[in-house]
Amino acid sequence: MCGVGGHSIRLHDLIVRLIAATAMRETGCAAHLEKGLGSSTAAGKKIDAVLSFANRTVYAGSAATAVMTVDVSRLCPLLPSHLQTAAKDAAATIDERAREKNAKHLAGCIGLGRAFLPIVVTTLGGIGPPASRDFLSSLFANSMAAERAAGGSGQLTAEQMRARMRTEAARPT
C-alpha cells in the first residue's frame, strides 16, 4: 500500500464499506463487516466482508452457496516492491496480489461453505482480477436493467461505483 499509518487503512476500509453498502442497496443482501470474518475455523485469518444473499447463488469451488466473502487490497504499483512487475504488465500486480489473497483465504472460506473473492484496487485506477470486476458489475443487474428500460446503455450505474472506488484508491496517503 502507498503511505503509512492510519490514513491508508482508512482508505482501504472506505472501499470495503463502499462495496458492502452497494451490495446491500443493489441486491438486498446482508453485509457483515465486524463479526464472522474468519476465513477458516482454526487459522485465525480474517477477510474484510461477508455478503449473504437471499436471491443469488455464488460458488465456493464447485459448491453453490449464498455467501460471498471478499478481501480488499489497495495497492500502489509504483512502490519498489511492485514497480518491476508493473513496468512489464500492469495487470500482473493485481494478479499477484489476488494469488496471495487466494492462498491465504480461499481454502478456508470454501471449507466454511463460503465463496471467496479477492478484490484488488490500485492507486492508478485498476480493479481486478477479472472475476472481481464481473462480480462488482453483477451487483448492478437490477439498476442496469432499469437504466436500459429508460433508454440508457445499462452501464452508467456500475461505472459510477467503479469510478468512486478508483477515486478513493487514488487519494494520496
C-alpha positions in Angstrom: 0.0 0.0 0.0 1.1 3.6 -0.6 1.6 5.5 2.6 1.9 4.6 6.2 -0.2 4.7 9.2 -4.0 5.0 9.7 -4.8 7.0 6.6 -4.0 4.2 4.2 -6.1 1.8 6.4 -9.0 4.2 6.4 -9.0 4.4 2.6 -9.0 0.6 2.5 -11.9 0.4 4.9 -13.7 3.1 2.9 -13.5 0.9 -0.2 -14.7 -2.1 1.8 -17.7 -0.1 3.2 -18.5 1.2 -0.3 -18.6 -2.3 -1.7 -20.8 -3.6 1.2 -23.2 -0.6 1.0 -23.5 -1.0 -2.7 -24.2 -4.7 -2.4 -26.9 -4.1 0.3 -28.6 -1.3 -1.7 -28.5 -3.1 -5.0 -29.2 -6.7 -4.0 -30.8 -6.5 -0.5 -28.0 -8.8 0.8 -26.8 -8.7 4.4 -23.3 -7.4 4.8 -21.1 -8.2 7.8 -18.0 -6.1 8.4 -17.2 -6.8 12.0 -18.4 -10.3 13.0 -18.0 -13.7 11.4 -15.0 -12.6 9.4 -12.9 -15.7 9.9 -11.7 -17.4 6.7 -11.3 -20.7 8.5 -12.4 -22.3 11.8 -8.8 -22.6 13.1 -6.3 -20.4 11.3 -7.3 -17.0 12.8 -7.2 -15.3 9.4 -9.8 -12.7 8.7 -11.4 -11.4 5.5 -12.9 -7.9 5.1 -16.6 -8.6 4.4 -19.2 -11.4 4.4 -22.1 -10.8 2.0 -25.1 -13.1 2.5 -27.6 -13.1 -0.5 -31.2 -14.3 -0.3 -31.7 -14.1 -4.0 -28.4 -15.1 -5.6 -26.1 -18.1 -5.8 -22.3 -17.8 -5.8 -19.8 -20.6 -6.0 -17.3 -21.9 -3.4 -15.2 -24.2 -5.5 -17.8 -26.4 -7.2 -20.4 -25.9 -4.4 -23.2 -23.4 -4.7 -23.7 -21.1 -1.8 -25.5 -17.8 -0.9 -22.5 -16.4 0.9 -19.6 -14.4 -0.7 -16.6 -13.4 1.3 -14.4 -10.6 0.0 -11.0 -9.3 0.9 -9.9 -6.0 -0.5 -6.4 -4.9 -1.2 -5.4 -1.3 -2.1 -2.0 -1.3 -3.8 0.3 1.2 -5.3 2.1 -0.3 -8.4 4.8 2.4 -8.1 6.2 1.1 -4.9 9.6 -0.5 -5.2 8.1 -3.9 -4.3 5.7 -3.8 -7.3 7.4 -1.5 -9.8 9.4 -4.1 -11.8 6.3 -6.3 -12.3 4.1 -3.3 -13.1 6.5 -2.0 -15.7 6.2 -5.2 -17.6 2.5 -5.8 -17.1 0.2 -3.6 -15.1 -2.4 -6.3 -14.6 0.3 -8.6 -13.2 0.5 -6.7 -9.9 -3.2 -7.2 -9.5 -3.0 -10.9 -10.4 0.0 -11.4 -8.0 -1.9 -9.8 -5.1 -5.0 -11.9 -5.9 -3.0 -15.1 -5.8 -1.6 -14.1 -2.4 -5.1 -13.5 -1.1 -6.4 -16.8 -2.6 -3.5 -18.7 -1.0 -4.4 -17.1 2.4 -8.2 -17.3 2.4 -9.7 -19.4 -0.4 -9.4 -23.0 1.0 -10.6 -21.9 4.5 -13.6 -20.0 3.1 -14.6 -22.9 0.9 -14.3 -25.1 4.0 -16.8 -22.9 5.7 -19.2 -23.2 2.7 -18.5 -19.6 1.6 -17.3 -18.4 -1.8 -14.2 -16.1 -1.7 -13.2 -13.3 -3.9 -10.1 -11.1 -3.7 -10.7 -7.5 -4.9 -7.6 -5.5 -5.7 -7.8 -1.8 -6.3 -4.7 0.1 -7.4 -3.9 3.7 -6.8 -3.7 4.1 -10.6 -7.3 3.1 -11.1 -7.0 -0.6 -11.8 -9.6 -3.0 -10.4 -9.2 -6.8 -10.6 -8.8 -9.6 -11.1 -11.4 -10.1 -13.9 -13.7 -12.2 -11.7 -13.8 -9.3 -9.2 -14.8 -6.8 -11.9 -17.5 -9.2 -13.1 -18.8 -9.7 -9.5 -18.9 -5.9 -8.8 -20.8 -5.3 -12.1 -23.2 -8.1 -11.3 -24.3 -6.3 -8.2 -25.9 -3.7 -10.5 -28.1 -6.1 -12.6 -31.4 -4.6 -11.5 -30.2 -1.0 -11.8 -28.7 -1.8 -15.3 -32.0 -3.3 -16.4 -33.9 -0.2 -15.2 -31.3 2.1 -16.9 -31.7 0.1 -20.2 -35.5 0.3 -19.9 -35.2 4.0 -19.6 -33.2 4.2 -22.9 -29.7 4.1 -21.4 -26.8 1.7 -22.0 -27.2 -0.1 -18.7 -23.6 0.6 -17.7 -23.7 4.1 -16.1 -24.6 2.9 -12.6 -21.9 0.3 -12.4 -19.3 2.7 -13.9 -20.2 5.3 -11.3 -19.4 2.8 -8.5 -16.1 1.7 -10.1 -15.2 5.4 -10.6 -15.8 6.1 -6.9 -13.7 3.1 -5.9 -10.9 4.3 -8.2 -11.1 7.8 -6.7 -10.9 6.5 -3.2 -8.0 4.2 -4.0 -6.1 7.1 -5.7 -6.3 9.5 -2.8 -2.9 10.5 -1.6 -1.9 9.0 1.7 
